[in-house]
């Protein structure tokens, strides 16, 4: 048996099976979550290309699976990365038990994760663009279930992600015509430019980020946050692998300077836009502004900027800062989405002014929402703080001005968190029109409590993650020698 078959084909078949059983939403969510977490555990425990004794049987997983002349490779050094992807996906599927974001979320979410894994495992790399596009197409039905009208945010998401695919395909085709290591540098300018545009579209890099707050406003906050958490992670890993594979690209100083500039611009503008969206007076803004869901989109812009800044260091310290932020970021977005889902379920809206006084009725939800926002902003003693300090320390060694400017993005999100806290705790202007059973359900309170505990523990004891994350940069030996 090959590793790509066990960790790619098998979960794909399970996802299709769960899709056929989607009418039983909560049992399907449990099965999908447990199965995905077991996949992560097996990736962490089972070595590749080594015989393992399982009772009376001996199991050896090969690292290559050939399909229609294309190779899918999961090497020993890659196991940690794929285990992390499945673990984070399992965390999101666990939350779906309480949030119930739709019957299609877990089955199609699992299929999307398999497509992302395929994008990172396929060789030649240009076929990764096809898998990324398939993941986007699969994700649209659980973002906007069949029968609902697709809004501009969903359409922009689909269009921008689809536009990124041909740029990656053309890059792969052009590099296949020449030997990049022996070619004239002038011949490589166009492929590098096409690759840059492709990754900018896929990662929603400024100015192709506009779909993020629009999508967060239009759809259920939980599947939207799932996309915001997982998609930038996978595309960033794909980009790091791209840099690791081509020495001509990583040896060009302009590449890392460009990544640093774009990352700085995203963190700064994301924080400013978030603060402005909440600070402007109501009568000067259309009704779509000042929506709590939009803040998820701006937070994604900021965290993607920090990821680019970490990658732009081009060394082991930068990769460690990048990987160190992945788990805290996922937990932050997960807890944030859980809190928004509870508020939306009981109030029927996420409009900023309509939620006045909601924290008095749903105190645990309000605490979870505020602390998740503070953590994304890099507030001390919370999960997002250690990785933020590590990145800013590394960045300050080369560009002190950039490090100081980057901190402003977190301050913008901090302003949003403070204003959200103010609106949630102030007395409501009138008696609220609550939905039936207007208190947090037991399952919601359970997962909110788990998220809060993780948020605090990872802030106080970040070293607990170090043994798990330390092997991940080894998958990119050219960047982390």
Backbone torsions as a table, in degrees:
resi	resn	phi	psi	omega
1	UNK	NA	144.5	179.5
2	UNK	-101.7	152.4	178.9
3	UNK	-62.0	-43.5	177.7
4	UNK	-60.9	-31.1	177.9
5	UNK	-69.1	-46.1	-178.1
6	UNK	-65.8	-41.4	-173.0
7	UNK	-104.9	8.5	177.2
8	UNK	-129.7	-59.7	-177.2
9	UNK	-69.3	-44.2	-178.6
10	UNK	-60.7	-51.1	177.4
11	UNK	-63.3	-28.4	175.6
12	UNK	-64.7	-43.2	178.3
13	UNK	-65.9	-38.3	177.7
14	UNK	-64.7	-40.9	177.6
15	UNK	-60.7	-41.5	177.7
16	UNK	-65.8	-39.5	177.5
17	UNK	-64.0	-41.8	177.6
18	UNK	-65.3	-31.8	177.6
19	UNK	-63.7	-37.0	178.1
20	UNK	-69.5	-23.5	-178.4
21	UNK	-104.7	21.0	-169.4
22	UNK	-65.7	-16.3	-178.6
23	UNK	-64.2	-27.5	176.4
24	UNK	-93.0	79.8	-167.5
25	UNK	-61.6	-51.0	-175.0
26	UNK	-69.1	-46.5	175.2
27	UNK	-58.8	-37.9	178.0
28	UNK	-63.4	-39.0	178.1
29	UNK	-63.9	-42.6	178.0
30	UNK	-62.4	-47.4	-178.9
31	UNK	-62.2	-45.2	179.6
32	UNK	-62.7	-40.7	-179.3
33	UNK	-67.0	-48.5	-178.8
34	UNK	-63.9	-42.9	179.7
35	UNK	-62.5	-42.8	-179.0
36	UNK	-66.3	-39.9	177.1
37	UNK	-66.8	-35.6	175.3
38	UNK	-65.8	-37.0	174.7
39	UNK	-60.0	-44.3	178.9
40	UNK	-62.2	-41.9	179.4
41	UNK	-65.0	-41.0	179.7
42	UNK	-66.6	-37.1	176.6
43	UNK	-63.5	-35.4	-178.2
44	UNK	-75.8	-31.2	-171.6
45	UNK	-98.5	-32.8	-174.2
46	UNK	-90.6	120.0	178.2
47	UNK	-75.9	161.3	177.8
48	UNK	-103.1	139.8	-179.9
49	UNK	64.4	25.8	174.7
50	UNK	-134.5	142.0	178.8
51	UNK	-75.8	134.6	179.3
52	UNK	-125.4	131.8	179.9
53	UNK	-87.5	119.1	176.8
54	UNK	-119.7	95.1	-176.0
55	UNK	62.2	-128.0	179.9
56	UNK	-83.1	-3.2	-176.2
57	UNK	-104.3	154.7	174.6
58	UNK	-115.6	125.6	-175.7
59	UNK	-116.5	132.1	176.6
60	UNK	-133.3	121.5	-178.0
61	UNK	-97.5	119.8	172.9
62	UNK	-79.2	158.2	-174.2
63	UNK	-94.1	-6.9	-174.1
64	UNK	-122.3	136.5	170.5
65	UNK	-128.4	121.3	-179.5
66	UNK	-97.1	127.5	179.2
67	UNK	-134.1	115.0	179.7
68	UNK	52.4	42.4	176.7
69	UNK	80.2	0.0	178.1
70	UNK	-107.6	147.1	-175.6
71	UNK	-106.8	134.8	170.3
72	UNK	-111.3	122.9	-171.9
73	UNK	-122.7	125.1	169.1
74	UNK	-122.2	98.2	-178.0
75	UNK	-84.4	170.0	-179.6
76	UNK	-58.2	-39.9	-178.9
77	UNK	-71.0	-17.1	-177.1
78	UNK	-90.1	-10.6	-172.8
79	UNK	-59.2	-41.1	-177.6
80	UNK	-62.3	-38.6	-179.4
81	UNK	-66.8	-46.1	180.0
82	UNK	-68.7	-33.8	175.5
83	UNK	-63.1	-40.2	178.5
84	UNK	-63.4	-42.4	-179.7
85	UNK	-62.1	-46.4	-179.8
86	UNK	-68.9	-34.7	178.2
87	UNK	-64.3	-46.3	179.7
88	UNK	-65.0	-38.6	176.7
89	UNK	-63.7	-40.2	177.3
90	UNK	-62.0	-36.4	176.5
91	UNK	-61.8	-43.6	178.7
92	UNK	-65.5	-38.1	179.9
93	UNK	-70.2	-32.4	174.6
94	UNK	-61.5	-43.9	178.9
95	UNK	-63.1	-25.8	179.8
96	UNK	-67.0	-20.6	176.8
97	UNK	-61.5	-38.5	-178.6
98	UNK	-89.3	-38.2	-173.7
99	UNK	-83.6	-26.2	-179.8
100	UNK	48.2	64.6	-176.8
101	UNK	-77.0	-0.4	179.9
102	UNK	139.1	152.9	-176.9
103	UNK	-67.5	-21.2	-176.3
104	UNK	-92.0	-10.4	-170.5
105	UNK	-63.2	-53.5	-175.7
106	UNK	-68.9	-49.3	179.2
107	UNK	-59.6	-50.2	-178.8
108	UNK	-73.1	-29.2	174.8
109	UNK	-63.5	-41.6	177.7
110	UNK	-65.1	-41.0	177.7
111	UNK	-63.9	-39.2	177.2
112	UNK	-61.5	-41.8	179.1
113	UNK	-62.4	-40.6	177.6
114	UNK	-62.4	-39.3	177.7
115	UNK	-64.0	-39.8	177.6
116	UNK	-65.0	-40.9	177.0
117	UNK	-62.9	-41.4	177.3
118	UNK	-62.4	-36.0	178.9
119	UNK	-63.8	-34.9	-179.6
120	UNK	-82.2	-21.6	-175.0
121	UNK	-98.3	-19.1	-171.7
122	UNK	-75.0	146.9	173.1
123	UNK	-134.6	135.8	-1.4
124	UNK	-66.6	159.5	-170.5
125	UNK	-65.2	-25.2	-174.5
126	UNK	-62.7	-24.0	178.0
127	UNK	-72.0	-12.2	176.1
128	UNK	-61.0	-33.4	179.4
129	UNK	-61.0	-36.6	179.1
130	UNK	-66.9	-40.0	179.4
131	UNK	-69.0	-37.5	176.2
132	UNK	-63.3	-39.0	178.4
133	UNK	-67.8	-39.9	177.9
134	UNK	-63.3	-37.3	177.4
135	UNK	-63.2	-39.2	178.1
136	UNK	-64.3	-45.4	-179.3
137	UNK	-63.5	-37.9	179.4
138	UNK	-69.0	-32.5	-175.5
139	UNK	-76.6	-23.5	-176.6
140	UNK	-59.4	-43.8	-179.0
141	UNK	-62.6	-31.4	178.6
142	UNK	-86.7	-14.4	170.7
143	UNK	-77.4	-44.3	177.4
144	UNK	-129.2	93.7	-174.7
145	UNK	-55.7	154.0	179.9
146	UNK	-55.4	137.0	-178.0
147	UNK	102.1	-21.7	177.8
148	UNK	-91.2	153.6	-179.6
149	UNK	-83.9	129.8	179.2
150	UNK	-74.9	125.6	179.0
151	UNK	-84.1	178.0	-179.1
152	UNK	-63.4	-30.2	178.9
153	UNK	-65.5	-45.3	178.0
154	UNK	-63.7	-42.0	-179.2
155	UNK	-65.7	-40.9	178.2
156	UNK	-66.0	-39.8	176.3
157	UNK	-57.1	-48.1	-179.2
158	UNK	-65.7	-42.4	-176.9
159	UNK	-68.5	-48.4	-177.1
160	UNK	-64.5	-40.8	178.9
161	UNK	-67.5	-36.9	178.8
162	UNK	-69.4	-37.2	178.1
163	UNK	-65.3	-28.3	179.2
164	UNK	-69.9	-25.6	-175.8
165	UNK	-63.3	-50.1	-177.7
166	UNK	-63.3	-29.5	177.6
167	UNK	-63.6	-42.4	178.0
168	UNK	-67.8	-39.3	179.4
169	UNK	-64.7	-43.8	178.6
170	UNK	-65.0	-37.3	177.7
171	UNK	-61.2	-47.5	178.9
172	UNK	-62.5	-39.7	179.6
173	UNK	-65.1	-42.9	-179.1
174	UNK	-67.4	-39.5	178.6
175	UNK	-70.0	-24.5	177.1
176	UNK	-73.5	-16.5	-179.5
177	UNK	-85.5	-17.1	-178.3
178	UNK	-135.1	165.0	171.4
179	UNK	-91.0	107.8	-174.0
180	UNK	-58.9	-28.2	-176.9
181	UNK	-76.7	-22.5	-177.9
182	UNK	-110.2	-7.6	-175.0
183	UNK	-74.4	158.3	174.1
184	UNK	-64.5	133.2	-179.9
185	UNK	-53.3	-30.4	179.5
186	UNK	-64.9	-28.6	179.4
187	UNK	-72.8	-17.2	-175.4
188	UNK	-96.1	-5.4	-178.9
189	UNK	-65.0	-45.6	-178.5
190	UNK	-65.2	-47.7	176.5
191	UNK	-58.6	-39.4	179.0
192	UNK	-65.2	-38.9	178.8
193	UNK	-66.4	-43.2	178.6
194	UNK	-63.2	-42.2	178.3
195	UNK	-62.5	-39.7	179.1
196	UNK	-62.1	-44.1	178.1
197	UNK	-64.8	-40.2	179.6
198	UNK	-61.5	-47.2	179.6
199	UNK	-68.4	-33.8	177.8
200	UNK	-63.0	-40.3	178.8
201	UNK	-69.9	-41.3	-176.9
202	UNK	-69.8	-36.2	-177.1
203	UNK	-92.7	4.1	-178.6
204	UNK	57.4	44.0	177.3
205	UNK	-74.6	144.4	176.8
206	UNK	-50.5	131.2	6.7
207	UNK	-99.6	24.3	-178.0
208	UNK	-98.6	29.2	-175.1
209	UNK	-100.2	-1.9	-167.3
210	UNK	-63.2	-22.3	-178.8
211	UNK	-74.0	-17.6	-174.7
212	UNK	-63.9	-58.7	178.7
213	UNK	-66.7	-31.0	179.0
214	UNK	-65.8	-43.8	179.9
215	UNK	-65.8	-41.4	-179.5
216	UNK	-63.2	-27.8	179.8
217	UNK	-80.8	-30.8	-171.6
218	UNK	-86.5	-34.8	-169.0
219	UNK	-111.4	175.7	176.0
220	UNK	-57.4	132.6	-174.0
221	UNK	-64.0	-27.7	-174.9
222	UNK	-71.3	-53.5	176.1
223	UNK	-63.5	-31.7	176.7
224	UNK	-63.5	-44.5	179.1
225	UNK	-66.3	-32.1	175.5
226	UNK	-60.0	-46.2	177.2
227	UNK	-64.2	-44.1	-178.5
228	UNK	-63.3	-29.7	-179.0
229	UNK	-83.9	-43.8	-170.3
230	UNK	-88.5	-41.2	-174.8
231	UNK	-62.7	-50.3	178.0
232	UNK	-60.6	-32.5	178.0
233	UNK	-62.6	-49.3	-177.1
234	UNK	-66.3	-43.7	-179.6
235	UNK	-66.3	-37.1	177.0
236	UNK	-64.0	-42.1	176.9
237	UNK	-63.4	-39.3	176.2
238	UNK	-61.9	-42.8	178.7
239	UNK	-65.9	-40.0	177.6
240	UNK	-63.8	-41.2	175.9
241	UNK	-62.5	-34.8	177.1
242	UNK	-63.0	-45.7	177.2
243	UNK	-64.5	-38.4	-178.3
244	UNK	-66.8	-32.2	-174.7
245	UNK	-79.6	-34.9	-173.1
246	UNK	-110.6	108.6	-178.2
247	UNK	-67.3	-33.2	-179.6
248	UNK	-63.1	-28.7	-179.3
249	UNK	-80.2	-47.0	-178.0
250	UNK	-74.2	-17.1	177.7
251	UNK	-87.7	-2.7	177.2
252	UNK	-87.2	113.9	-177.2
253	UNK	-59.5	-30.3	-177.4
254	UNK	-64.7	-27.7	-178.2
255	UNK	-64.5	-50.3	-178.7
256	UNK	-71.4	-31.6	175.4
257	UNK	-65.1	-39.6	178.6
258	UNK	-66.5	-42.6	177.6
259	UNK	-60.9	-40.5	-179.6
260	UNK	-65.8	-42.0	179.8
261	UNK	-65.8	-43.0	179.7
262	UNK	-67.2	-40.5	178.5
263	UNK	-62.7	-42.9	177.6
264	UNK	-62.4	-43.0	-179.1
265	UNK	-63.9	-39.7	-178.7
266	UNK	-68.5	-43.4	179.8
267	UNK	-65.2	-41.2	-178.3
268	UNK	-69.6	-51.5	-177.1
269	UNK	-68.1	-35.7	177.9
270	UNK	-61.2	-43.3	177.9
271	UNK	-67.1	-41.1	-180.0
272	UNK	-65.6	-44.8	-179.9
273	UNK	-64.1	-40.6	179.2
274	UNK	-62.0	-46.8	180.0
275	UNK	-65.2	-40.9	-179.3
276	UNK	-66.8	-38.1	-178.9
277	UNK	-62.6	-29.0	-178.8
278	UNK	-100.3	-16.3	-174.1
279	UNK	-96.1	-21.4	-179.3
280	UNK	-68.3	150.2	-178.0
281	UNK	-69.4	147.6	-171.4
282	UNK	-62.2	-39.9	-173.3
283	UNK	-70.9	-15.2	179.5
284	UNK	-92.6	-2.8	-175.8
285	UNK	-117.8	146.7	172.5
286	UNK	-67.9	168.0	-174.7
287	UNK	-64.0	-22.2	-176.7
288	UNK	-72.8	-20.0	179.8
289	UNK	-76.5	168.8	175.9
290	UNK	57.4	53.9	-179.7
291	UNK	-119.2	129.9	-175.5
292	UNK	-62.9	-29.8	177.8
293	UNK	-63.9	-33.3	-179.8
294	UNK	-61.2	-28.4	-178.6
295	UNK	-65.1	-28.6	174.1
296	UNK	-61.1	-40.5	178.4
297	UNK	-64.4	-45.0	178.6
298	UNK	-66.0	-36.6	177.1
299	UNK	-63.6	-35.0	177.3
300	UNK	-65.5	-40.0	176.5
301	UNK	-59.2	-45.2	-177.8
302	UNK	-66.1	-47.8	-177.5
303	UNK	-67.7	-33.6	174.2
304	UNK	-64.6	-38.4	175.4
305	UNK	-60.9	-41.8	177.3
306	UNK	-65.2	-36.4	176.2
307	UNK	-62.1	-44.1	178.4
308	UNK	-63.9	-38.6	177.5
309	UNK	-62.8	-40.6	178.8
310	UNK	-65.7	-44.8	179.6
311	UNK	-64.8	-33.4	-176.5
312	UNK	-66.0	-14.4	177.2
313	UNK	-67.4	-28.2	175.2
314	UNK	64.8	26.3	-179.4
315	UNK	-144.2	-178.9	-177.7
316	UNK	-64.0	-37.7	-179.7
317	UNK	-63.2	-40.6	178.3
318	UNK	-64.8	-42.1	178.1
319	UNK	-65.5	-38.2	177.7
320	UNK	-63.0	-40.6	177.4
321	UNK	-66.0	-37.7	178.9
322	UNK	-64.4	-50.4	-179.1
323	UNK	-70.1	-32.3	179.7
324	UNK	-65.1	-23.0	-178.8
325	UNK	-89.1	-9.7	-171.0
326	UNK	-68.2	-50.6	-178.0
327	UNK	-66.9	-48.5	176.1
328	UNK	-57.5	-39.4	179.3
329	UNK	-62.8	-43.8	-179.9
330	UNK	-63.0	-42.1	179.9
331	UNK	-66.4	-39.5	177.0
332	UNK	-58.7	-50.2	-178.1
333	UNK	-67.5	-36.6	179.3
334	UNK	-62.8	-48.4	-179.9
335	UNK	-66.9	-39.8	177.7
336	UNK	-59.4	-46.6	-179.3
337	UNK	-66.6	-37.6	176.6
338	UNK	-59.8	-46.6	-179.1
339	UNK	-63.6	-43.6	178.6
340	UNK	-63.2	-37.0	-180.0
341	UNK	-64.7	-41.4	178.9
342	UNK	-64.2	-45.8	178.8
343	UNK	-61.3	-43.2	-179.1
344	UNK	-65.8	-36.8	-178.5
345	UNK	-67.6	-33.6	-173.9
346	UNK	-97.9	-21.5	-179.7
347	UNK	-110.2	-17.1	178.6
348	UNK	80.6	2.7	-178.2
349	UNK	-157.7	160.1	171.6
350	UNK	-119.9	18.6	175.3
351	UNK	-63.3	136.6	-172.6
352	UNK	-57.2	-47.6	-175.3
353	UNK	-75.3	-29.9	179.6
354	UNK	-69.0	-18.5	-178.3
355	UNK	-93.7	12.8	179.9
356	UNK	-60.8	124.6	180.0
357	UNK	83.3	1.7	-177.6
358	UNK	-64.9	-28.5	179.0
359	UNK	-65.3	-24.2	177.5
360	UNK	-73.2	-28.4	-179.8
361	UNK	-92.3	-29.1	-179.2
362	UNK	-127.2	71.4	-172.4
363	UNK	-64.2	-41.3	-178.7
364	UNK	-65.6	-40.2	177.9
365	UNK	-63.4	-42.8	179.8
366	UNK	-63.9	-42.0	178.3
367	UNK	-62.2	-43.7	180.0
368	UNK	-62.5	-43.6	-179.3
369	UNK	-63.5	-46.4	-176.8
370	UNK	-67.3	-44.1	-178.9
371	UNK	-67.8	-33.6	175.6
372	UNK	-63.8	-41.9	177.7
373	UNK	-65.9	-42.2	177.3
374	UNK	-62.3	-38.4	-179.1
375	UNK	-66.9	-43.3	176.7
376	UNK	-61.7	-34.6	178.5
377	UNK	-73.3	-9.6	178.7
378	UNK	87.5	32.0	-179.2
379	UNK	-72.2	140.4	-178.1
380	UNK	-58.9	149.8	177.1
381	UNK	73.4	6.6	175.3
382	UNK	-114.4	168.9	-169.1
383	UNK	-60.4	-34.3	-176.9
384	UNK	-77.1	-11.0	-173.5
385	UNK	-72.4	-48.4	-176.2
386	UNK	-59.2	-45.8	-179.6
387	UNK	-67.1	-32.9	178.4
388	UNK	-66.8	-42.1	178.1
389	UNK	-65.0	-41.8	179.4
390	UNK	-61.0	-42.2	179.7
391	UNK	-67.3	-46.5	-178.3
392	UNK	-65.2	-33.9	176.3
393	UNK	-64.7	-45.5	178.4
394	UNK	-64.5	-40.6	-178.6
395	UNK	-68.7	-37.5	-177.6
396	UNK	-65.6	-24.2	179.2
397	UNK	-66.7	-25.9	-179.1
398	UNK	-111.5	-27.8	-175.5
399	UNK	-151.2	88.3	-178.0
400	UNK	-64.3	-39.6	179.5
401	UNK	-62.1	-41.9	179.1
402	UNK	-65.0	-37.4	178.8
403	UNK	-64.8	-43.5	179.8
404	UNK	-65.9	-42.8	179.3
405	UNK	-64.4	-35.3	179.7
406	UNK	-65.1	-32.4	179.3
407	UNK	-62.7	-24.7	-179.4
408	UNK	-64.9	-29.5	177.3
409	UNK	-62.8	-44.0	176.4
410	UNK	-64.1	-35.0	178.7
411	UNK	-65.5	-36.5	177.2
412	UNK	-61.8	-42.2	178.0
413	UNK	-69.5	-30.7	176.5
414	UNK	-64.3	-38.3	175.7
415	UNK	-60.5	-42.7	178.4
416	UNK	-60.7	-44.4	-178.8
417	UNK	-62.1	-41.1	-179.5
418	UNK	-66.7	-41.8	179.0
419	UNK	-68.3	-36.1	176.0
420	UNK	-63.8	-42.5	177.4
421	UNK	-59.9	-42.0	-178.9
422	UNK	-63.3	-44.4	-176.6
423	UNK	-71.6	-30.1	-177.9
424	UNK	-75.3	-28.9	-174.6
425	UNK	-100.4	-15.0	-179.9
426	UNK	-72.2	151.6	-177.5
427	UNK	-61.7	140.3	177.9
428	UNK	-68.3	148.9	-178.8
429	UNK	-74.1	-24.6	-179.7
430	UNK	-148.2	168.3	-179.4
431	UNK	-64.7	123.9	-175.9
432	UNK	-70.6	147.5	175.6
433	UNK	-94.8	94.4	-173.0
434	UNK	-87.7	152.0	172.5
435	UNK	-74.5	164.4	177.6
436	UNK	-57.8	147.7	-179.6
437	UNK	57.1	56.4	-172.6
438	UNK	-79.0	64.7	168.7
439	UNK	-153.9	160.7	-179.0
440	UNK	-62.2	132.3	175.8
441	UNK	-66.4	159.4	-177.1
442	UNK	-60.1	-43.0	179.9
443	UNK	-64.4	-39.0	178.3
444	UNK	-65.2	-43.0	179.3
445	UNK	-63.9	-35.7	178.8
446	UNK	-62.3	-50.7	-177.2
447	UNK	-71.4	-33.4	174.5
448	UNK	-62.5	-41.0	178.8
449	UNK	-65.3	-42.0	177.7
450	UNK	-61.1	-44.6	179.0
451	UNK	-62.5	-41.2	178.6
452	UNK	-64.5	-40.9	178.6
453	UNK	-63.0	-44.9	178.4
454	UNK	-62.8	-38.6	-179.1
455	UNK	-60.8	-42.0	-178.1
456	UNK	-77.2	-43.2	-177.2
457	UNK	-63.9	-41.3	179.8
458	UNK	-71.4	-23.1	173.7
459	UNK	-76.6	-35.8	-179.2
460	UNK	-84.4	-32.9	-175.8
461	UNK	-129.5	65.6	-179.1
462	UNK	-65.6	-19.5	-178.3
463	UNK	-68.3	-14.7	177.9
464	UNK	-63.3	-29.3	-179.5
465	UNK	-84.7	-16.0	-173.3
466	UNK	-56.5	-47.0	-179.4
467	UNK	-62.5	-28.6	-179.0
468	UNK	-80.2	-34.2	-174.8
469	UNK	-92.7	-18.9	-176.0
470	UNK	-58.3	-38.9	-178.4
471	UNK	-74.6	-13.4	-172.1
472	UNK	-63.4	-42.9	178.7
473	UNK	-62.3	-16.2	-179.6
474	UNK	-66.4	-18.0	176.6
475	UNK	-69.6	-12.4	-179.0
476	UNK	-125.5	70.8	-171.8
477	UNK	-64.1	-26.7	-179.5
478	UNK	-71.4	-27.7	-180.0
479	UNK	-95.1	-23.8	-179.0
480	UNK	-129.9	70.3	-177.1
481	UNK	-66.2	NA	NA
